[in-house]
Amino acid sequence: MDANSNGIILAWGILKSGSIASWTWFLKNLSQAIPSILQAGVIVLSDRDKGLEQATHSTRFTPAAQDIFQFRIAQATNPEKFEEGMTVLAEQNAAAAAYSMNKVLVEDRSLPPVEMLNSNWTREMGKRFDRKTEIDRIYQPEDFLTIKSGELFRAAEARSGHTGITPANLNSGVVRDLTGISFNVDLVEGFCSCRWYQENGLPRGHAIAFCHCLGIAPRGLIPFNVTLENYKQMY
């Protein structure tokens, strides 16, 4: 996922099956081609593929963190839990809820192997070129965030209303929102008990309200990976 919430296919291949041996071969080659993919914070969603689950254990890939929202959806144990998770995801990001990699590749699967690989390559390179040209066409020099991350941040600022703030120190405290519910905030840890901060990487209303209370610019809490500069570097 890039800084503008676009999905990116980094690598693809044709294998006999989703066996442990196939996935181990794929992941080892992927890590050699893109060594940074082994760094802490990279999450592998197995979609319950037993071969992929075992392959991540035999390679150096980091297991998926239990508190990642999308991981909880993938690990839903019944249709009700899955639909509940997808409903919440759709409320936060309708495009993400509607997105499916299988839908993207469905037409390619009917092609002969070489044509399938070429079709996938052509489509992905076309998307990257379009995004690169879009940067110069849409964004202004003073822009700091991409369109999608900017929308998220503005929505977060709009929810920064509160009825009281109790700082514990210069980094953490308690924020009581307009409904009277209290939330614990820690700016250093990137934490809010509403869980938005941890799951999206961006401060939401509670953290932003706490920043305003301390006279801190919320912009300083925005991680580099959702900025326009990162988006430019990617393409």
MDAnalysis code that builds the backbone (N, CA, C; Angstrom):
import MDAnalysis as mda
import numpy as np

u = mda.Universe.empty(705, n_residues=235, atom_resindex=np.repeat(np.arange(235), 3), trajectory=True)
u.add_TopologyAttr("name", ["N", "CA", "C"] * 235)
u.add_TopologyAttr("resid", np.arange(1, 236))
u.add_TopologyAttr("resname", ["MET", "ASP", "ALA", "ASN", "SER", "ASN", "GLY", "ILE", "ILE", "LEU", "ALA", "TRP", "GLY", "ILE", "LEU", "LYS", "SER", "GLY", "SER", "ILE", "ALA", "SER", "TRP", "THR", "TRP", "PHE", "LEU", "LYS", "ASN", "LEU", "SER", "GLN", "ALA", "ILE", "PRO", "SER", "ILE", "LEU", "GLN", "ALA", "GLY", "VAL", "ILE", "VAL", "LEU", "SER", "ASP", "ARG", "ASP", "LYS", "GLY", "LEU", "GLU", "GLN", "ALA", "THR", "HIS", "SER", "THR", "ARG", "PHE", "THR", "PRO", "ALA", "ALA", "GLN", "ASP", "ILE", "PHE", "GLN", "PHE", "ARG", "ILE", "ALA", "GLN", "ALA", "THR", "ASN", "PRO", "GLU", "LYS", "PHE", "GLU", "GLU", "GLY", "MET", "THR", "VAL", "LEU", "ALA", "GLU", "GLN", "ASN", "ALA", "ALA", "ALA", "ALA", "ALA", "TYR", "SER", "MET", "ASN", "LYS", "VAL", "LEU", "VAL", "GLU", "ASP", "ARG", "SER", "LEU", "PRO", "PRO", "VAL", "GLU", "MET", "LEU", "ASN", "SER", "ASN", "TRP", "THR", "ARG", "GLU", "MET", "GLY", "LYS", "ARG", "PHE", "ASP", "ARG", "LYS", "THR", "GLU", "ILE", "ASP", "ARG", "ILE", "TYR", "GLN", "PRO", "GLU", "ASP", "PHE", "LEU", "THR", "ILE", "LYS", "SER", "GLY", "GLU", "LEU", "PHE", "ARG", "ALA", "ALA", "GLU", "ALA", "ARG", "SER", "GLY", "HIS", "THR", "GLY", "ILE", "THR", "PRO", "ALA", "ASN", "LEU", "ASN", "SER", "GLY", "VAL", "VAL", "ARG", "ASP", "LEU", "THR", "GLY", "ILE", "SER", "PHE", "ASN", "VAL", "ASP", "LEU", "VAL", "GLU", "GLY", "PHE", "CYS", "SER", "CYS", "ARG", "TRP", "TYR", "GLN", "GLU", "ASN", "GLY", "LEU", "PRO", "ARG", "GLY", "HIS", "ALA", "ILE", "ALA", "PHE", "CYS", "HIS", "CYS", "LEU", "GLY", "ILE", "ALA", "PRO", "ARG", "GLY", "LEU", "ILE", "PRO", "PHE", "ASN", "VAL", "THR", "LEU", "GLU", "ASN", "TYR", "LYS", "GLN", "MET", "TYR"])
u.atoms.positions = np.array([
    [0.844, -1.185, 0.000],
    [0.000, 0.000, 0.000],
    [0.886, 1.244, 0.000],
    [0.661, 2.152, -0.957],
    [1.483, 3.353, -0.993],
    [0.858, 4.456, -0.142],
    [1.457, 5.643, -0.179],
    [1.009, 6.741, 0.683],
    [-0.350, 7.297, 0.289],
    [-0.865, 6.871, -0.860],
    [-2.171, 7.351, -1.299],
    [-3.204, 6.224, -1.298],
    [-2.915, 5.163, -0.523],
    [-3.817, 4.017, -0.343],
    [-4.018, 3.195, -1.606],
    [-3.044, 3.219, -2.514],
    [-3.087, 2.359, -3.693],
    [-2.384, 1.042, -3.387],
    [-2.990, -0.061, -3.810],
    [-2.334, -1.349, -3.661],
    [-1.236, -1.496, -4.700],
    [-0.128, -2.112, -4.323],
    [1.001, -2.313, -5.233],
    [1.391, -3.787, -5.227],
    [1.472, -4.392, -6.402],
    [1.969, -5.760, -6.516],
    [3.477, -5.682, -6.699],
    [4.218, -6.166, -5.719],
    [5.680, -6.092, -5.777],
    [6.290, -7.233, -6.571],
    [5.670, -8.393, -6.522],
    [6.245, -9.557, -7.201],
    [5.145, -10.567, -7.492],
    [5.353, -11.355, -8.522],
    [4.390, -12.400, -8.857],
    [5.124, -13.544, -9.544],
    [4.523, -14.707, -9.529],
    [5.155, -15.867, -10.138],
    [4.138, -16.945, -10.426],
    [4.547, -17.961, -11.174],
    [3.690, -19.093, -11.507],
    [4.264, -20.339, -10.838],
    [3.479, -20.953, -9.955],
    [3.919, -22.129, -9.226],
    [2.874, -23.229, -9.358],
    [3.282, -24.446, -9.059],
    [2.367, -25.576, -9.185],
    [1.223, -25.501, -8.186],
    [1.544, -25.097, -6.968],
    [0.523, -25.042, -5.921],
    [0.993, -24.135, -4.792],
    [0.108, -23.915, -3.821],
    [0.471, -23.099, -2.665],
    [1.096, -23.945, -1.575],
    [2.035, -24.805, -1.938],
    [2.673, -25.686, -0.965],
    [3.733, -24.934, -0.161],
    [4.214, -25.577, 0.899],
    [5.271, -24.973, 1.717],
    [6.513, -24.731, 0.867],
    [6.875, -25.716, 0.038],
    [8.070, -25.592, -0.803],
    [7.939, -24.441, -1.793],
    [6.750, -24.305, -2.400],
    [6.534, -23.232, -3.379],
    [6.621, -21.866, -2.730],
    [5.942, -21.722, -1.578],
    [5.948, -20.435, -0.897],
    [7.323, -20.101, -0.333],
    [8.049, -21.101, 0.157],
    [9.400, -20.859, 0.675],
    [10.298, -20.360, -0.435],
    [10.206, -20.992, -1.601],
    [10.996, -20.561, -2.774],
    [10.648, -19.124, -3.140],
    [9.349, -18.804, -3.158],
    [8.910, -17.467, -3.541],
    [9.395, -16.421, -2.546],
    [9.224, -16.687, -1.242],
    [9.600, -15.716, -0.217],
    [11.116, -15.501, -0.162],
    [11.887, -16.561, -0.353],
    [13.340, -16.420, -0.342],
    [13.806, -15.560, -1.507],
    [13.235, -15.773, -2.676],
    [13.595, -14.953, -3.833],
    [13.114, -13.521, -3.674],
    [11.945, -13.365, -3.077],
    [11.416, -12.024, -2.837],
    [12.323, -11.252, -1.889],
    [12.787, -11.909, -0.826],
    [13.651, -11.232, 0.145],
    [15.020, -10.914, -0.436],
    [15.477, -11.700, -1.409],
    [16.747, -11.398, -2.077],
    [16.594, -10.212, -3.020],
    [15.446, -10.127, -3.680],
    [15.195, -9.023, -4.607],
    [14.901, -7.721, -3.862],
    [14.192, -7.831, -2.724],
    [13.811, -6.657, -1.927],
    [14.178, -6.941, -0.474],
    [15.441, -6.792, -0.085],
    [15.877, -7.117, 1.277],
    [15.120, -6.373, 2.370],
    [14.674, -5.148, 2.073],
    [13.996, -4.347, 3.092],
    [12.662, -4.947, 3.510],
    [12.178, -5.918, 2.759],
    [10.883, -6.511, 3.100],
    [10.976, -7.364, 4.356],
    [12.207, -7.639, 4.804],
    [12.412, -8.427, 6.018],
    [12.479, -7.560, 7.267],
    [12.397, -6.253, 7.113],
    [12.535, -5.369, 8.266],
    [11.332, -5.483, 9.196],
    [11.532, -5.079, 10.433],
    [10.452, -5.113, 11.416],
    [9.298, -4.232, 10.962],
    [8.089, -4.694, 11.186],
    [6.913, -3.917, 10.812],
    [6.246, -4.409, 9.549],
    [6.931, -5.255, 8.762],
    [6.328, -5.819, 7.564],
    [5.405, -6.967, 7.988],
    [4.180, -6.933, 7.513],
    [3.184, -7.917, 7.932],
    [2.848, -8.848, 6.776],
    [2.799, -10.155, 7.056],
    [2.403, -11.152, 6.065],
    [1.018, -11.669, 6.432],
    [0.043, -11.455, 5.560],
    [-1.299, -11.976, 5.771],
    [-1.418, -13.266, 4.967],
    [-1.594, -14.370, 5.635],
    [-1.553, -15.669, 4.978],
    [-2.866, -16.060, 4.307],
    [-3.978, -15.390, 4.649],
    [-5.290, -15.769, 4.133],
    [-5.555, -17.251, 4.405],
    [-5.016, -17.737, 5.536],
    [-5.188, -19.120, 5.978],
    [-4.561, -20.134, 5.026],
    [-3.664, -19.692, 4.197],
    [-2.940, -20.624, 3.337],
    [-1.876, -21.314, 4.188],
    [-2.044, -22.613, 4.425],
    [-1.142, -23.340, 5.316],
    [0.286, -23.338, 4.790],
    [0.441, -23.411, 3.471],
    [1.784, -23.393, 2.899],
    [2.494, -22.090, 3.186],
    [1.776, -20.970, 3.054],
    [2.373, -19.660, 3.305],
    [2.657, -19.472, 4.791],
    [1.754, -19.938, 5.644],
    [1.979, -19.826, 7.082],
    [3.272, -20.527, 7.490],
    [3.473, -21.751, 6.989],
    [4.670, -22.505, 7.336],
    [5.915, -21.893, 6.706],
    [5.768, -21.368, 5.495],
    [6.915, -20.779, 4.797],
    [7.441, -19.551, 5.520],
    [6.544, -18.758, 6.125],
    [7.003, -17.575, 6.860],
    [7.807, -17.972, 8.090],
    [7.523, -19.157, 8.634],
    [8.281, -19.631, 9.794],
    [9.681, -20.103, 9.385],
    [9.790, -20.666, 8.179],
    [11.083, -21.188, 7.736],
    [11.954, -20.118, 7.088],
    [11.389, -18.942, 6.848],
    [12.173, -17.808, 6.345],
    [12.267, -16.779, 7.463],
    [12.741, -15.585, 7.152],
    [12.954, -14.575, 8.188],
    [11.850, -13.536, 8.225],
    [10.685, -13.853, 7.665],
    [9.600, -12.890, 7.657],
    [8.981, -12.764, 9.035],
    [8.585, -11.526, 9.376],
    [7.981, -11.246, 10.673],
    [6.543, -11.742, 10.697],
    [6.141, -12.522, 11.712],
    [4.743, -12.952, 11.812],
    [3.825, -11.744, 11.943],
    [2.603, -11.897, 11.488],
    [1.637, -10.794, 11.562],
    [1.311, -10.452, 13.006],
    [1.274, -9.155, 13.306],
    [0.956, -8.702, 14.660],
    [-0.530, -8.931, 14.946],
    [-0.843, -9.384, 16.138],
    [-2.220, -9.718, 16.471],
    [-3.136, -8.499, 16.497],
    [-2.581, -7.299, 16.718],
    [-3.449, -6.135, 16.863],
    [-3.628, -5.354, 15.559],
    [-3.146, -5.900, 14.435],
    [-3.364, -5.242, 13.153],
    [-4.797, -5.510, 12.710],
    [-5.535, -4.459, 12.373],
    [-6.961, -4.599, 12.091],
    [-7.230, -5.569, 10.951],
    [-6.521, -5.439, 9.818],
    [-6.766, -6.313, 8.685],
    [-6.454, -7.762, 9.027],
    [-5.479, -7.986, 9.915],
    [-5.144, -9.346, 10.322],
    [-6.318, -9.976, 11.067],
    [-6.993, -9.195, 11.878],
    [-8.135, -9.724, 12.620],
    [-9.255, -10.125, 11.666],
    [-9.401, -9.408, 10.555],
    [-10.399, -9.780, 9.561],
    [-10.020, -11.117, 8.928],
    [-8.749, -11.235, 8.538],
    [-8.286, -12.465, 7.884],
    [-8.416, -13.669, 8.798],
    [-8.328, -13.471, 10.116],
    [-8.384, -14.571, 11.063],
    [-9.781, -14.762, 11.666],
    [-10.799, -14.147, 11.072],
    [-12.164, -14.329, 11.572],
    [-12.527, -15.810, 11.548],
    [-13.119, -16.294, 12.628],
    [-13.412, -17.725, 12.743],
    [-14.813, -18.101, 12.278],
    [-15.621, -17.115, 11.925],
    [-16.952, -17.420, 11.400],
    [-17.422, -16.254, 10.525],
    [-18.441, -16.474, 9.688],
    [-18.920, -15.418, 8.783],
    [-19.346, -14.147, 9.495],
    [-19.917, -14.292, 10.695],
    [-20.386, -13.112, 11.423],
    [-19.224, -12.191, 11.803],
    [-18.123, -12.781, 12.314],
    [-16.962, -11.981, 12.690],
    [-16.320, -11.339, 11.467],
    [-16.293, -12.089, 10.356],
    [-15.707, -11.545, 9.131],
    [-16.517, -10.348, 8.636],
    [-17.843, -10.507, 8.576],
    [-18.694, -9.419, 8.099],
    [-18.629, -8.226, 9.037],
    [-18.525, -8.482, 10.333],
    [-18.417, -7.381, 11.296],
    [-17.141, -6.587, 11.049],
    [-16.029, -7.294, 10.832],
    [-14.764, -6.626, 10.554],
    [-14.790, -5.864, 9.250],
    [-15.398, -6.456, 8.211],
    [-15.473, -5.796, 6.909],
    [-16.363, -4.559, 6.963],
    [-17.402, -4.601, 7.787],
    [-18.281, -3.433, 7.922],
    [-17.518, -2.258, 8.522],
    [-16.715, -2.530, 9.560],
    [-15.913, -1.483, 10.186],
    [-14.871, -0.964, 9.208],
    [-14.234, -1.881, 8.454],
    [-13.239, -1.467, 7.470],
    [-13.873, -0.587, 6.397],
    [-15.071, -0.950, 5.947],
    [-15.758, -0.166, 4.916],
    [-16.070, 1.238, 5.406],
    [-16.377, 1.370, 6.695],
    [-16.656, 2.692, 7.263],
    [-15.409, 3.564, 7.254],
    [-14.233, 2.923, 7.441],
    [-12.976, 3.668, 7.473],
    [-12.413, 3.891, 6.074],
    [-12.563, 2.878, 5.202],
    [-11.975, 2.964, 3.863],
    [-12.766, 2.063, 2.926],
    [-13.745, 2.638, 2.237],
    [-14.618, 1.853, 1.358],
    [-13.835, 1.175, 0.237],
    [-12.821, 1.870, -0.276],
    [-12.027, 1.311, -1.373],
    [-11.267, 0.072, -0.917],
    [-10.742, 0.115, 0.309],
    [-9.992, -1.030, 0.836],
    [-10.914, -2.226, 1.024],
    [-12.140, -1.985, 1.479],
    [-13.091, -3.072, 1.698],
    [-13.516, -3.713, 0.378],
    [-13.593, -2.901, -0.681],
    [-14.029, -3.419, -1.984],
    [-12.892, -4.052, -2.770],
    [-11.656, -3.757, -2.357],
    [-10.488, -4.210, -3.108],
    [-10.236, -5.707, -2.909],
    [-9.884, -6.391, -3.965],
    [-9.516, -7.802, -3.888],
    [-8.450, -8.083, -4.923],
    [-7.319, -8.658, -4.496],
    [-6.262, -8.977, -5.434],
    [-6.729, -10.003, -6.444],
    [-7.607, -10.927, -6.015],
    [-8.115, -11.929, -6.940],
    [-8.920, -11.295, -8.066],
    [-9.655, -10.201, -7.740],
    [-10.405, -9.506, -8.774],
    [-9.465, -8.860, -9.780],
    [-8.336, -8.343, -9.284],
    [-7.370, -7.690, -10.164],
    [-6.780, -8.686, -11.153],
    [-6.541, -9.921, -10.689],
    [-5.841, -10.910, -11.506],
    [-6.765, -11.877, -12.236],
    [-8.068, -11.749, -12.072],
    [-8.991, -12.743, -12.603],
    [-8.871, -12.910, -14.110],
    [-8.701, -11.818, -14.867],
    [-8.589, -11.918, -16.319],
    [-7.271, -12.562, -16.727],
    [-6.213, -12.291, -15.984],
    [-4.907, -12.850, -16.324],
    [-4.878, -14.364, -16.187],
    [-5.655, -14.905, -15.277],
    [-5.592, -16.335, -14.988],
    [-6.015, -17.207, -16.165],
    [-6.762, -16.650, -17.101],
    [-7.214, -17.429, -18.254],
    [-6.195, -17.434, -19.390],
    [-5.098, -16.679, -19.227],
    [-4.098, -16.564, -20.285],
    [-3.017, -17.632, -20.153],
    [-2.317, -17.954, -21.261],
    [-1.157, -18.841, -21.187],
    [-0.091, -18.210, -20.297],
    [0.806, -19.002, -19.692],
    [1.764, -18.502, -18.701],
    [2.541, -17.248, -19.095],
    [3.180, -17.250, -20.252],
    [3.998, -16.106, -20.644],
    [3.134, -14.866, -20.854],
    [1.985, -15.038, -21.506],
    [1.078, -13.906, -21.730],
    [0.527, -13.393, -20.402],
    [0.281, -14.296, -19.462],
    [-0.228, -13.893, -18.156],
    [0.776, -13.010, -17.424],
    [2.047, -13.411, -17.444],
    [3.082, -12.619, -16.790],
    [3.239, -11.265, -17.477],
    [3.193, -11.264, -18.792],
    [3.340, -10.015, -19.541],
    [2.162, -9.070, -19.293],
    [0.954, -9.638, -19.224],
    [-0.234, -8.817, -18.978],
    [-0.160, -8.165, -17.606],
    [0.267, -8.943, -16.621],
    [0.376, -8.412, -15.265],
    [1.424, -7.308, -15.203],
    [2.569, -7.547, -15.834],
    [3.648, -6.550, -15.859],
    [3.184, -5.256, -16.532],
    [2.531, -5.383, -17.683],
    [2.074, -4.202, -18.433],
    [1.080, -3.387, -17.623],
    [0.152, -4.064, -16.972],
    [-0.860, -3.356, -16.186],
    [-0.232, -2.638, -14.989],
    [0.658, -3.324, -14.275],
    [1.266, -2.728, -13.097],
    [2.177, -1.552, -13.457],
    [2.944, -1.680, -14.521],
    [3.802, -0.579, -14.948],
    [2.966, 0.606, -15.423],
    [1.824, 0.310, -16.049],
    [0.929, 1.379, -16.471],
    [0.375, 2.153, -15.291],
    [0.020, 1.424, -14.223],
    [-0.476, 2.081, -13.013],
    [0.590, 2.976, -12.395],
    [1.819, 2.470, -12.355],
    [2.899, 3.255, -11.746],
    [3.202, 4.507, -12.566],
    [3.154, 4.374, -13.886],
    [3.386, 5.545, -14.731],
    [2.283, 6.582, -14.525],
    [1.038, 6.112, -14.450],
    [-0.087, 7.032, -14.241],
    [0.052, 7.783, -12.918],
    [0.483, 7.083, -11.878],
    [0.640, 7.720, -10.569],
    [1.791, 8.717, -10.576],
    [2.839, 8.396, -11.296],
    [3.984, 9.309, -11.382],
    [3.591, 10.604, -12.092],
    [2.875, 10.482, -13.214],
    [2.455, 11.679, -13.945],
    [1.391, 12.459, -13.169],
    [0.588, 11.749, -12.368],
    [-0.443, 12.400, -11.559],
    [0.174, 13.334, -10.524],
    [1.342, 12.973, -10.014],
    [2.002, 13.784, -8.989],
    [2.256, 15.202, -9.499],
    [2.786, 15.311, -10.704],
    [3.086, 16.634, -11.275],
    [1.823, 17.368, -11.691],
    [0.783, 16.627, -12.036],
    [-0.436, 17.237, -12.556],
    [-1.364, 17.728, -11.454],
    [-1.432, 17.022, -10.337],
    [-2.422, 17.327, -9.300],
    [-1.851, 18.107, -8.121],
    [-0.660, 17.736, -7.680],
    [-0.148, 18.295, -6.429],
    [0.604, 19.607, -6.627],
    [0.554, 20.427, -5.584],
    [1.248, 21.700, -5.562],
    [2.528, 21.576, -4.730],
    [3.517, 22.445, -4.966],
    [4.789, 22.353, -4.224],
    [4.623, 22.407, -2.711],
    [3.601, 23.117, -2.244],
    [3.430, 23.259, -0.797],
    [2.665, 22.087, -0.157],
    [2.159, 21.173, -0.958],
    [1.398, 20.045, -0.415],
    [2.307, 19.137, 0.410],
    [1.774, 18.680, 1.527],
    [2.545, 17.831, 2.435],
    [2.046, 16.392, 2.431],
    [0.732, 16.212, 2.263],
    [0.125, 14.888, 2.279],
    [-0.458, 14.531, 0.920],
    [-0.624, 13.229, 0.681],
    [-1.309, 12.782, -0.519],
    [-2.801, 13.055, -0.362],
    [-3.555, 12.841, -1.410],
    [-4.995, 13.091, -1.350],
    [-5.651, 12.240, -0.267],
    [-5.379, 10.940, -0.269],
    [-6.034, 10.036, 0.684],
    [-5.597, 10.295, 2.126],
    [-4.287, 10.439, 2.354],
    [-3.831, 10.681, 3.715],
    [-4.284, 12.060, 4.193],
    [-4.401, 13.016, 3.265],
    [-4.913, 14.334, 3.622],
    [-6.370, 14.264, 4.059],
    [-7.160, 13.440, 3.360],
    [-8.564, 13.266, 3.729],
    [-8.680, 12.665, 5.130],
    [-7.843, 11.660, 5.402],
    [-7.855, 11.027, 6.722],
    [-7.484, 12.027, 7.819],
    [-6.462, 12.826, 7.546],
    [-5.990, 13.770, 8.557],
    [-7.012, 14.874, 8.812],
    [-7.635, 15.382, 7.749],
    [-8.661, 16.416, 7.928],
    [-9.872, 15.860, 8.684],
    [-10.228, 14.606, 8.400],
    [-11.334, 13.978, 9.124],
    [-10.977, 13.825, 10.597],
    [-9.707, 13.525, 10.864],
    [-9.246, 13.388, 12.242],
    [-9.305, 14.727, 12.968],
    [-8.876, 15.791, 12.284],
    [-8.928, 17.124, 12.891],
    [-10.362, 17.540, 13.204],
    [-11.293, 17.137, 12.332],
    [-12.694, 17.499, 12.535],
    [-13.277, 16.814, 13.765],
    [-12.616, 15.759, 14.237],
    [-13.100, 15.021, 15.399],
    [-12.300, 15.362, 16.656],
    [-11.626, 16.509, 16.636],
    [-10.770, 16.860, 17.771],
    [-11.498, 17.632, 18.877],
    [-12.819, 17.753, 18.757],
    [-13.574, 18.419, 19.817],
    [-13.506, 17.619, 21.113],
    [-13.509, 18.287, 22.235],
    [-13.390, 17.596, 23.514],
    [-14.031, 18.428, 24.618],
    [-14.241, 17.783, 25.768],
    [-14.808, 18.492, 26.917],
    [-13.816, 18.593, 28.061],
    [-12.626, 18.024, 27.872],
    [-11.620, 18.140, 28.918],
    [-10.377, 17.331, 28.601],
    [-9.211, 17.858, 29.019],
    [-7.935, 17.173, 28.814],
    [-7.146, 17.218, 30.115],
    [-6.634, 16.066, 30.517],
    [-5.837, 15.977, 31.741],
    [-4.463, 15.421, 31.396],
    [-3.450, 16.288, 31.211],
    [-2.106, 15.793, 30.884],
    [-1.471, 15.079, 32.070],
    [-0.806, 13.959, 31.788],
    [-0.024, 13.269, 32.810],
    [1.403, 13.793, 32.773],
    [1.863, 14.126, 31.563],
    [3.167, 14.739, 31.335],
    [3.121, 15.387, 29.964],
    [4.265, 15.713, 29.398],
    [4.291, 16.384, 28.093],
    [4.046, 15.439, 26.922],
    [3.920, 14.146, 27.203],
    [3.723, 13.176, 26.129],
    [2.412, 12.400, 26.215],
    [1.824, 12.334, 27.383],
    [0.636, 11.499, 27.542],
    [-0.384, 12.146, 28.466],
    [-1.611, 11.660, 28.359],
    [-2.680, 12.185, 29.196],
    [-4.006, 11.563, 28.824],
    [-5.069, 12.133, 29.341],
    [-6.415, 11.631, 29.103],
    [-7.234, 12.722, 28.416],
    [-7.935, 12.337, 27.355],
    [-8.791, 13.268, 26.609],
    [-10.231, 12.784, 26.713],
    [-11.126, 13.657, 27.108],
    [-12.544, 13.327, 27.203],
    [-13.256, 13.936, 26.004],
    [-13.877, 13.105, 25.179],
    [-14.493, 13.623, 23.960],
    [-15.865, 14.239, 24.238],
    [-16.541, 14.652, 23.179],
    [-17.804, 15.371, 23.321],
    [-18.921, 14.500, 23.873],
    [-18.733, 13.184, 23.828],
    [-19.750, 12.275, 24.381],
    [-19.485, 11.965, 25.849],
    [-18.344, 12.474, 26.364],
    [-18.009, 12.243, 27.753],
    [-17.138, 11.025, 27.996],
    [-16.782, 10.310, 26.936],
    [-15.933, 9.128, 27.071],
    [-14.469, 9.558, 27.103],
    [-13.693, 8.966, 28.006],
    [-12.275, 9.317, 28.151],
    [-11.380, 8.336, 27.397],
    [-10.303, 8.872, 26.801],
    [-9.351, 8.064, 26.051],
    [-7.933, 8.411, 26.491],
    [-7.127, 7.378, 26.664],
    [-5.719, 7.569, 27.008],
    [-4.911, 7.811, 25.741],
    [-4.044, 8.822, 25.773],
    [-3.234, 9.193, 24.615],
    [-1.758, 9.229, 25.010],
    [-0.905, 8.670, 24.156],
    [0.540, 8.746, 24.361],
    [1.173, 9.091, 23.021],
    [1.679, 10.300, 22.888],
    [2.223, 10.775, 21.620],
    [3.529, 10.079, 21.250],
    [4.344, 9.744, 22.239],
    [5.620, 9.084, 21.966],
    [5.398, 7.673, 21.425],
    [4.450, 6.959, 22.024],
    [4.166, 5.582, 21.619],
    [3.230, 5.512, 20.413],
    [2.684, 6.662, 20.010],
    [1.711, 6.639, 18.918],
    [0.480, 5.846, 19.317],
    [-0.002, 6.111, 20.514],
    [-1.074, 5.302, 21.088],
    [-2.288, 6.142, 21.475],
    [-3.461, 5.574, 21.204],
    [-4.709, 6.116, 21.735],
    [-5.607, 4.922, 22.026],
    [-6.292, 4.924, 23.141],
    [-7.119, 3.776, 23.514],
    [-8.319, 3.584, 22.589],
    [-8.590, 4.532, 21.691],
    [-9.631, 4.328, 20.676],
    [-9.129, 3.421, 19.553],
    [-7.786, 3.206, 19.504],
    [-7.087, 2.298, 18.589],
    [-6.880, 2.869, 17.180],
    [-7.482, 4.000, 16.861],
    [-7.308, 4.583, 15.521],
    [-5.848, 4.880, 15.235],
    [-5.157, 5.473, 16.193],
    [-3.761, 5.887, 16.025],
    [-2.889, 4.681, 15.648],
    [-3.042, 3.581, 16.383],
    [-2.233, 2.402, 16.127],
    [-2.576, 1.754, 14.789],
    [-3.852, 1.708, 14.445],
    [-4.281, 0.972, 13.263],
    [-4.073, 1.736, 11.965],
    [-4.041, 3.070, 12.019],
    [-3.922, 3.873, 10.806],
    [-2.602, 4.625, 10.693],
    [-1.851, 4.696, 11.785],
    [-0.568, 5.388, 11.734],
    [-0.683, 6.897, 11.762],
    [-1.893, 7.397, 11.825],
    [-2.141, 8.845, 11.867],
    [-2.845, 9.204, 13.178],
    [-2.501, 10.349, 13.781],
    [-3.212, 10.782, 14.988],
    [-4.655, 11.132, 14.657],
    [-5.584, 10.722, 15.504],
    [-6.984, 11.067, 15.288],
    [-7.364, 12.208, 16.216],
    [-8.657, 12.447, 16.352],
    [-9.141, 13.591, 17.117],
    [-8.601, 13.695, 18.522],
    [-8.533, 12.578, 19.243],
    [-8.092, 12.620, 20.639],
    [-6.636, 13.050, 20.737],
    [-5.772, 12.443, 19.884],
    [-4.352, 12.801, 19.904],
    [-4.150, 14.234, 19.423],
    [-4.922, 14.649, 18.428],
    [-4.808, 16.016, 17.919],
    [-5.256, 17.025, 18.977],
    [-6.324, 16.713, 19.679],
    [-6.796, 17.597, 20.760],
    [-5.721, 17.743, 21.828],
    [-5.048, 16.646, 22.147],
    [-3.984, 16.676, 23.148],
    [-2.821, 17.542, 22.655],
    [-2.512, 17.442, 21.358],
    [-1.454, 18.280, 20.773],
    [-1.789, 19.754, 20.919],
    [-3.020, 20.118, 20.591],
    [-3.430, 21.513, 20.687],
    [-3.327, 22.003, 22.130],
    [-3.652, 21.124, 23.077],
    [-3.577, 21.489, 24.485],
    [-2.141, 21.816, 24.897],
    [-1.190, 21.068, 24.330],
    [0.219, 21.271, 24.672],
    [0.905, 22.296, 23.772],
    [0.179, 22.797, 22.763],
    [0.782, 23.747, 21.835],
    [1.702, 23.076, 20.830],
    [1.456, 21.804, 20.543],
    [2.266, 21.043, 19.583],
    [1.536, 20.962, 18.248],
    [2.264, 21.119, 17.149],
    [1.656, 21.012, 15.823],
    [1.412, 19.541, 15.497],
    [0.161, 19.125, 15.272],
    [-0.141, 17.718, 14.971],
    [0.605, 17.194, 13.752],
    [0.943, 18.099, 12.838],
    [1.644, 17.691, 11.620],
    [2.953, 16.967, 11.946],
    [3.568, 17.323, 13.065],
    [4.820, 16.690, 13.450],
    [4.683, 15.233, 13.829],
    [3.442, 14.771, 14.033],
    [3.204, 13.377, 14.410],
    [2.918, 12.485, 13.207],
    [2.822, 13.084, 12.028],
    [2.479, 12.308, 10.833],
    [3.698, 11.524, 10.359],
    [3.604, 10.205, 10.231],
    [4.752, 9.397, 9.796],
    [5.098, 9.658, 8.332],
    [6.364, 9.482, 7.999],
    [6.846, 9.767, 6.652],
    [6.160, 8.905, 5.601],
    [5.770, 7.678, 5.972],
    [5.237, 6.761, 4.961],
    [3.909, 7.204, 4.355],
    [3.203, 8.169, 4.965],
    [1.946, 8.640, 4.382],
    [2.085, 10.041, 3.786],
    [3.288, 10.542, 3.674],
    [3.499, 11.890, 3.141],
    [3.633, 11.891, 1.625],
    [3.457, 13.061, 1.042],
    [3.615, 13.214, -0.397],
    [5.045, 12.950, -0.835],
    [6.011, 13.329, 0.004],
    [7.414, 13.099, -0.341],
    [7.705, 11.607, -0.492],
    [7.153, 10.807, 0.391],
    [7.325, 9.352, 0.270],
    [6.665, 8.828, -0.999],
    [5.500, 9.374, -1.303],
    [4.768, 8.996, -2.521],
    [5.610, 9.313, -3.767],
    [6.239, 10.464, -3.762],
    [7.089, 10.854, -4.897],
    [8.286, 9.912, -5.027],
    [8.894, 9.589, -3.901],
    [10.064, 8.716, -3.934],
    [9.712, 7.313, -4.422],
    [8.488, 6.881, -4.134],
    [8.062, 5.542, -4.532],
    [7.935, 5.404, -6.038],
    [7.515, 6.505, -6.695],
    [7.311, 6.439, -8.134],
    [8.303, 7.266, -8.927],
])
